[in-house]
Each structure stands twice: as structure tokens, then as C-alpha cells.
């Protein structure tokens, strides 16, 4: 299982080339008001892809020792 953990939320810009039919479908989702912009479509698609493969791409914090100690 893949885990991609990061201490900070660092953003990186990526670009991709896709067929016009993909771009038209993305723009249709935006025109229908389902998404605000192309970036949101792509992020949601990646979230669904990661979930389907069991990839955990988001930061998870380890509990602090004082949070795990039970009262004695």
C-alpha cells in the first residue's frame, strides 16, 4: 500500500496534455455547475483514483505521547 506523507502542504504545479474529448468533458462538468474549474475536476479525479487503489496521499499526524497516555 502506498503512503505519501508530508509534514507541510507544499504545492507543485503540473501540466498535462489530453485529447479534446477529455477537455470538453471536463468543461461540461464545469458548465453544469458540478465543479468550479478544471483544477477542481482534476483534484477530485485524483482523489477518487487514490481511494480506489488504497493510496493514502494526505498528511496524518502521529498522536502526541500525552494524547495517548491514560490517566493513572
CORTANOR-V386066 format. One record per run of one state. SS is the DSSP state (A for helix, B for strand, O for the rest). FROM is the first residue (numbers start at 1). TO is the last residue. If there is no record, write none. Layout:
SS_FROM_TO + SS_FROM_TO
This chain:
O_1_2 + B_3_3 + O_4_19 + A_20_31 + O_32_37 + A_38_53 + O_54_55 + B_56_56 + O_57_64 + A_65_68 + O_69_72
